[in-house]
Amino acid sequence: MKIIAGLLLLSTIAQAEVPANTGELLYQIKPAFQKSGQTDYIRVHRPRVNSDLDEIKQKMIDSGRFTFVDYNTIESHDVDLESEEAQKLKVDDPKFQRQWQHEKVETLKAWDTTRGDNSILVGVCDSGVERLHEDLKGRVLTKGYDFIDLDTDANPVTSHGTFVAGLIAATASNTLGGAGVSPNVKILPLRITNSKGITSMKIITDCIKFAADAGARVINVSFTGIQNRSVEAAGRYARSRGALLVYSAGNQGINRSKWPDHRNVVAVGATNINDQRWTYRTEDSSGGSNYGPFIDLVAPGHNVYSTTTYVTHNQGSHPYRSGSGTSYSAPIVAGIAALIYSINPNLSASEVERILKNSADQIGNQYTFGAGRVNAYQAVQMAIQTL
């Protein structure tokens, strides 16, 4: 097994408020300073041991030669909150009605026009996807990519990626489980974590590039790290390849007023069934959807119901559960973006983002909710007008 250096040491620091880093810097050279044949993507600088990383970073910034310089931080799929309601569900009787998100974003009305097109590919950069899950069979490509073992087998090491994939593309009208927002599209499974759910920004950005190059029209990243400058570079590359990057806002419940507002990334916060910002409190912790000027859109992210892995939850042949977090609001936006592309695949990523924002329901201030809570039906209607 090939394990990327350092990942096995990272699980103990995954939950730190200030992201730890690998001792490396990520950077992108400005076009004017690129050598002939040099690729315009994200590179890694590995300073010598005991070097002052902060000093090196500042010198690189001051040189004026780089589009950005940032740390190769350690990231994870954020706190995975299984709802108390989920523990009471009878998993042998899954029902579409449990997926309140569909009524809220008017999925059924959108489905009168399209349930997504089989030609539209959605990249899921996550912990791998259970492609043989009963509600995902036929929706997940046989071959994806595993950035940890460096092969095409993207089988899951945690349930997170399978949950995300189900919110996007779980099969509809098959008497099993629930349904994704865009149940007829295809999922490109991409594993970027070790078994602890840990990865690095370099792996995340490499995954985004891989998905864009593979023809994905939408790329979902439900991980921490959206504040890293490399995310904007990755989003810009994705758009150059015709793909829209959707990224979760994080679950600390904090006003992130100083985080960068990326122009080429759709940052997604989470709401509850009452169209309020999702928050939570337990005996041990509290949090919720991050907010601030970097938020572009919000979507349902509390007690949403989806697919999970067979092994992780040991639930026999019917593995489903409910969960909460911005990890699960982001794929709802990704699924609606896939519906838009299904109507008009000639749209650019920027045009799809504009439709998502212009069709959203206004539910509060822009600082908390961005352009609003997404609406699948209104988005599809706007997409039709572009034909």
N, C-alpha and C positions, 0 to 999 in steps of 0.2 A: 504494500500500500504506500502510495506517495502522498505525504502530508506536507503542505506548504510550511516552510520554516516558521516557527514561532506560534502557530495556531494552537498547538496542544498546551501551551503555557498561558493561554489568554483567558480561560474560563473564570479564573478567580477575580479578574478585573473587569469583566464584561458589564457590570452594572454601575460602574463608577460614573458620577455626574460629569466630570471632565474626562473626555475620552482618552484612554491611554494610547500610545502609539508604538509602532514597531521599531522606532529609531531610524526611520527613513523619511524622506520628503518626496512628495508628489509635485510634479511641475509640468508645464507645457511651454514650449519655446514659441515666441512670437514669430509669425511668418517671415518677417524681415531678417530674422537671425537664423533661420533654418538653413542647414547645408543642403546641397543638391541631393534629392532622393530621401531626405529625412521625413519621417511620418509625423503628421500633425495630430498627435494624440498624447495621452498622459504617460509620463515617464517617471521612473523611480531613481532617486539619488540616495546612495547608501554611503554615508560618511564613515570615516574611520572610527574605530572604537574609541570612546571617551571624548569624541568631538562635541563641541557645543552646538546642539541642533538648532536652538533658537537663534544663535549668532549667524550660523550658516544660512538659515532661512531668511533673515533680514538682509544679509549681503546679497542673496539672490534677488530679492525683491528690489533692493536699491539699484541693482545693475540695469534695470529696465528692459531686460532681455526676455522676460517671461510673462505669459498671459496670466498665470497664477502660480503661487508656491504655497503648499500647505502640508500638514503632517499626514503620513500614512497611518491614520488612526484605526483603532480596533473597534469594530461595530458588532451589533447583534440584532436579531429580531427582538423587538422591544417586549416588555413584560406581556406575557401571554395570559390574559385573564379569562379563565373559564367561569362563566356566569353561574351563580347559585341556581338559577332557573334550570340550567343545563343538567345539573345533577339530579333534578327531579324528572327529567324527560324519560319516557320509555323509548329507548333507541330502536326498538324493534317495530315502532309505528311512526316513522318519520312522515311529516306532513308539510306541504308547501305553505300552509297558513302560519307556520312558525316563523317564516321568513318575512317579518314585518317590513323589511326594507323594500320589498317589491311594491307594496301598496304606497309607501311613502314616495318613492321615485317614479311611480306610475309605469312600472315595467310591463304589465299586462297590456296596457294601451299601446305601448311601443311595439309589442309583439304582434299587434294587428298588422303592422307593416313589415317588421323583420325581427327574427330571433338571432340575427347574426349570419354571416356568410362563411361557409366552410373554407373559403380561400384566405380569410383573415387570420393571421397568426399573432398570438399574444405571448410575449416572453415573460416568464415568471422567474426572476432572480431570487432564489430563496433556498430552502433546505431540501429541495428535491420534491418530486410529486409522485404519488401512488397512482401510476397510470392504469393499473388493473382494478382500481376501485370500481365498484359496481355502478356508481353514478358518474364516473369519468371515463369509462371505457369508450374508445373511439374518439375521444376529445383530446387526448394527450399524445404527442408524437412519440414514437417508439424510441427514437434517438434524440437526446438533447446534449448536454455537456455537464460534466462534473469537474469543477475547478479545484477540487481538493484531491481527488484520485486521478485527475487528468485522463478521463475516458468519457465515452458517450453515454454511460449508464447514470442517469440522474435520479436514481431511486432515493426515497426520502430517508433522512437520518433523524428528523423530528417531524411532528405533524403539521408544523406551521405552513409549509409550502403547499401541502395538499388542501388545507383549509382555504388558503388564498385562491388556489386554482378553482376550487368548487364555487366560490363566490363569483368568479368570472364565468365559468363554463360548465358547471354541473348540468347533466342532461335533464331536459324538461319533458314532461308528459310520458314518463316511463314507469310510473307507480313506485318509484324509489326515491327516498330522501327528499331533497328540495330541488332547486334549480338555480343555475347561475344567471346573471343579468343578460349574458349573451351566449345562450346554450349551444349555438351551432358553430361557434368559432373553434379554432384549434389552439392548444396550449403548447408552447415550446418550454419543456422543463429544464431548468438550469440550477444546479446545486452549487451554492457558494459558501456553505458553512460546514464546520465540523459537527460532531454529535452534540456539542454543547450550544449550538446555535451561534457560534462565533465566527467572524470573518474580518477582513480588513477593507479599507476603502479602495485599495488597488484592485482587489478581487472584485468588488462591487462594480467599479468602473470598467474593468475588463469584461465583466458579464454584460454590461449595457452595450458595449461595442460589439460583442459576439452576437447578441440578439438582433441588433440593428443590421449587422452584416448578413445575418441568416434570414432576413426578410420580415422580421416582426414589425407590425405596424404600431403596436402598443407594447411598452415595456413597464412592468410593475416591479417596484422595489419597496417592500414593506420592512424596512430596517431603519436603525438609527443612522445618523451621519449626514442628513440633508444639509447641515450647516457647513460641510466641508466644501471648499472652493472647487474641488475636482468634480463635484456633481454637476455644476454648471457646464464645465467642459464636456463631460460625458453627454449631458442633455443636448448640447449644441451639436455634437457629432451625430447623435441619434436623429435629430431633425434633418441633418444633411442627408441622411439615408431614408428619410420619409417616415420616421418613427417618433411617437410621442412618449416621453418619459414621465411616468406617474410615480410619486414618491410619498411615503407616509410622513406625517408631521412629528410623530413622537408622542409618548404617553406620560410625560412628566407633569403635565398640567400647568406649564409655566409660560408666562409672557416672554416670548423670545424676540424682543424688540430689536436686538442687535444682530440677529441672524440675517444672512444675505437673502435678498429677494431675487432668486434665480429667474432669469428671463426665459430659459429653455427647459424648465422643469415645472410640472404641475404638482404643487405641494398640497396635500389633502389632510384636513382635520376630520374629527369624528363628532357626530351628533347622536342624541338619544331619540326615542320615539316621539318626544314632544318638541323636536327641533331645537333643543338646547345643546350647548356644548357638553359633550360627554365628560363626566368626571366620576371618580370612584373613591371610596374610603374604606379601608379595612382596619383591623386592630393593629396591623404591622406597617401599613403604608397608605399613601393617598396619591392621587395623580389625576390624569385625564388628558384630553387632547391639548397639545401645545397650541398657542395662538400668537398672533402678532402680524406685522405687515407682510411676512413671507407667505402667509396662507393664501392659496388661490381659490380653493373650493372646499366644501365639506360634504360628507355623505354619512349615511347610517353606520354606526360603529359600536353600538351597545347591544349585547345579547343577540348577535346575528348568528344564524344557523347555517352550518356548512359541513363539508366532508372532512374526515380526518383519517389518519392511517390505521390500518388493522393492528399492527404490532403495538404502537404507542399506547393505545387506549384499550387494547385487549377486548374489543367489543364484538367479536365473532364476525359475522358477515354483514353487519349493519353499523359501520363506524361513522357516526355523526355526533356533533355536539354544538353547543353555542359558545360564543366567545366575544370579547370586547376589545377594542383598541383601534388606533389609527392604522394598524397593520391590516385591518379588515374593512375600513372605509375606503382605503386607496384602491383595492381591486374592484369595488363597485364603480368607481369612477373609470377605471381601466376598462371594465366591461361595457359601460356606456360609450366610451370612446370607440370601442370595437364595433358597436352598433352603428355609429356615425360612419366609420370607414366602410361598413357593409353596405350602406346606402350609396355612398360615393367614394370609391377607393382612390379617386384622383385628387382628393383633398390633401393639402399639406398638413403637417402636424400643427402648425400655427393656426390654420383655419379650423381644425378640429378643436383645438383649445378654445378658440373664440366662440365656437358653437356651444361648447360645454358651459362657458361662462355666461353667454347671453341667454341661454335657455334655463339657467338655474333659478330656483325659487328664492326670493329675497326673504330671509328669516331673521335678520339682525344686522349689526354693524359689520363693516368690512374688515375691521381689525380682528374680529373673532371668527367670522364666517367667510371671509374672502368675497368672491362674487356671489356666493349663496350655496344652497344645498342642491345638488344635481337633480335633474329631472329627465329621465330617459325618454319619455314621450315627447316632451317639448324639444329635446335635442334631435330626435329622429325627424320631427316635423321641419325643423330648421335645415337639417341635412337634405331633405327632399327638395327644398327650395334652391339648393345649389346645383341641381341637375339641369 
